[in-house]
Amino acid sequence: MLNVSELSKTFSRNAPKALDEVSFSVEKGEIYGLLGHNGAGKSTALGIMLGMVYPDSGDVSIGNVSIREDRCGALRKVGAIFEAPAFYGYLTGWRNLKVLTAFSGGVEKSRLLEVVEWVGLRDRIHDKVDTYSHGMRQRLALAQAMLPGPEILILDEPTDGLDPEGIVEFRDQLFELRDQFGVTILLSSHLLSEVEQVCDRVAILKGGRRVYEGSSRGLADDGIVIRLETDDFQKALEITETGFGGKKLRDDLLSVPLETDTADVLDTLVKAGVRLKQFVREEQSLERFYMDLSRKKGGEES
């Protein structure tokens, strides 16, 4: 549905690259997370996807239509909430939607009513936006993004500032968009626990490079994750590889197949003379995985 291919971007001659040959792909029907600390390149990547930033090299295609070659054709398939939603506070929510959709040719009244009902603003849509809470403004932004009937939604920090009830409600809306309306969703967020609950896969950016693309559960789907502290990690790795089909994940992490009894691994290592200071089976959350990647030096991909 969306393919990002080797995007690179530098904003000034002496500045580091905002993006450095970043690639990832979002399949039709996925909820996909784009993660990274401030300055990692997320906003630059989203800006390129939405035709607002021109890359130095690389391309983005949406539904097999290139942003560089046919910006309007590619963006016809897209709805977006990018950065802080901006509305005319002195106008009603309804009037804001009418004004904003007029730039792209407008939409039928029946479509407006349908989307306003779906986002839960029916009773307040004719009130001025100045009277809206933050959560209501987010609903209005989602309505604006949904009005064209997009095939893919690109959402930049859509739950920023929402209370816990609002976050749960928004999560349910994402599932409904995917499951009932077939909408593909690309979601950028700092709420890692929320991303883990809603996203099928994620890409993690660091210093303008992609350092991970895969399951939103980090390394957990690859098997049982074991953290070792030992003076001879290489020997422990070789024994685990040979006896259990294990593999190295990072300097102090390895994984073994899900059916492995970790007590057998521990017993084998001890009997082979490997001196262990720590042997811990880890429940690998996305938050833990993300923090480990963030502390890791360099830009190696996982």
N, C-alpha and C positions, 0 to 999 in steps of 0.2 A: 504493500500500500504506500509506504513512504521509504525511500532509500536515500541515505546520506552517504556520499561517496567522496572520500579523501578531501574533505573541506579544510582549507587553510586560509587564515586571515591575520594580517598585521595592520594595526591602525596608524602606526608611525614608524619611521625608519629605525629608530633606536629602541623601540619597545619590543618586549618579547612577543612571540606569536600568541594571539588570542585563541586561535585554533591551529593545530598542527596535524594535518592529514587525518582528520577524524572521519570515521566511517561507522555506520550502524544501520540496521533496517528494522522497520516496524511492519509486522504482518497484518493482513486484514483481520479485523475482529479482536485484536490484542488491546490490552491496556498496558502501555509501555512507559517505564519511568526513566527520566533523564536526571541524573544526580551529579552533584559536585559542589565544592565549597564556593564561596564568593570569589569571583575571578577565575574560576575553572574554565569558563568558556560557554556556559549554558545559554546565557542571554544572546551571545553572538550567534550561536548555532540556531537558536529560535528565530532571531532576526533574519538570518539567511533563509530559513524555511518559509518565512512569511514575506519574502521579497523586499524586506526593509533594509537589508545590508547586502552588499555585493561582495562575494568571496574573491580572494586573490586566485584561488584555484579550487578545483573540485566542483561538485554539483549536488543538487537535491532534486529528486524526482518524486512526484506525488501522483499515484495512479498511472505511472509510466509517462508522465508529462514533466519535462524538465523546467525547473524554475528559471534557469538562465535563458532558455530558448523560447518559452511561452509562459511568462509569469501569470498572466490573466487566466490562461487555460488551467494551469496547475492549481491556482488559488480558488478556482470555482468549486473545488471539492472540499475546501477547508473552512472551518469555523475556529475562532481563536479568542482566548483571553490572554493578552500579553501585557506584562507589567501591571500597574495599577489601573483598573477600569476608570475611564473618565466620562462623566455625564454632565449635562446641563442641570445644575441643581435647582434652578428656578422653573424648570419644566417638569411636567408629570413623567412618570415612568413610561406611560403609553406614548406620549409625545416624543420622548427621547428615542424610543424604538422606531417611530415613524421617520424622524429626522435622519437617524443613522442608516436605516435601510434604504432611504431615498438615494443615497450615494451609489448604491448598486442596483438601482432600478425599482426598489420597493418590493413589498410582498402583499399578498391578499390579506384582508381583514380576518378571514377565517383562520389563516395560518398564525397571525398574531395572537388571536384568542386561544388557539390550541397550545402554543408555546407558553404563553403567560399562565395558563391554567396548569401546565405541566411543572413549571418552576415554582408554583405556589404563590404567585403574586396577584391573583385575581382580585382580591379584596383591597389591594393597595395600589394597583397599577395606575389609577387616576389621581393619586396623591403626588405632590411635588417630591422630587428625589432628595431635596434638602432634608426632608423629614424621615428618610429611610435610615435604618440601621446599617452597619457594615455588612451583615449577613444578607440583608435585602438587596444591597447594591451588588453583591456577588451573584445573587439570583438573577438580577437584571442583566448582568454581564453574561451569564450563561444563556439567558433568553436571546440576547443579541447574537451570541455565537451560534445558537441553534436555528435561528430563523431561516437561513438559506437552505436548510436541510443538508448539512455537510456530510460527507463520507468519513472525514477524519476531523477530530477536535484536537487543537494544540492548546494546552492549558498551562500557563505559567503561574505557579504558586496560587492555585485557585482557592485553597483553604486558608490562606494567610489571614490571620486576624479573626477567624471564626472560633466560636466557643465549641466545647466538646459535642454538644447536641448538633450544632451546625455541621461539624466535620462528619459525624455519623450520617446525617441526612445527605450530605454531598456524596459520601461514599456510596450510599444506596442509589443515588441518581446516576453515578458512573456505571454501576452494574446494569441498571435499567437501560441506559443508552447503548451499552454493548449488547446485552442479551435480547432486548425487545426491538431496538431500532437498528442494530447492526453497525453502530458507529465505532470506528477505530479511534483510540484515544492515546495521545502522547502527553504525558504529565510530567512537569518539572516541579519538584517540591523539596523542601528541607525536612519534612516530617517523615523520617525513615520508617517509623512503625506503621504509618498510614500507607506508605508506598509498598511495604511488605505485604499488607493486607489486600491491596487492590490490584497491584501490577503483576502481570505474567512474567515479564522480563524487564531488565534494566540495563542501561549503559551508564557507566561512571566516568566522568571527566576529571582530570587533574592536570593543572598547568597547561591547559589547551590540548591535551592528548586524551584519547580514550584508553583507560587502564583496565576496564572490565566491560564485558557484555555477556549477559547470561541470565540465569534464573534470579528472580527477586529474592530468593532465599539464599543468595550467596553461594557458598560451596556445599551446602547441606545436601543438595540433590545428587552430588557426586559420590556420596558414601558417608561413612562414619568419619568424622574429623577428630584427630588426636593431636593434642599439643604435647610435644616432647621437649624436655630440657636435659641435655646430655652433653658430655665432652666429645662424643663421637657420633654426631647426627648421621654422617654418611654411612657408618656401619649399621646403625639402626635402620636407616632407609633401605639398604641393600637386603637386610634380613627380612624386612617387611615386604619388600617387592617380591622376593623369591618365595617366601612362605605363604603370603596372604594376598598377593596381587595388589599391594599398596602402591601409592605414588606420592611424590613430594608436591606439596601445595606452595609453601613458602619456607623460609629458613628454619622455622621451628614447628611447622605444621605438616602432617601427612594425612592421607585418607586411606581407608580400607573399604572393601565392598560391604554393603549394608548387612549382609548375612553373617559377617564375621563376629565371632565372640572376642571382645577386646581383652578378656582375661587370658585367652590363649596367646594373644599378641604380647601382652605384658610378660607372661611366663616364658615365652620363647626368647624374648630380648634379654631377660635376666639370666637365663640358662646359657645364653651365648656370651655372657660376660659384659654386656652393655650396662654401664653404670648410669642409672637414671636418677636425676634430681627431681623430675616432674613427669608424670604421665597422666594426662587428663583428657577424658572424652568431652568434647565441647559441643554444646548446642549452638550451632552457628547461625545467629540471627543476622539479618541484613545490617543492623546497626553495628554489630561487632565487626562484621566483615568490612563495612565501609570505613570504620575507624582504623582497622588494621591497614587498609589500603592507603588511607590518608597519611598515616605515620610512615609508610614505606618510602624510602628515598627513590628518586628517579621517576621515570615514566613508563616502566615496563608494563606490558599488557599481560593480563591473566587469561 
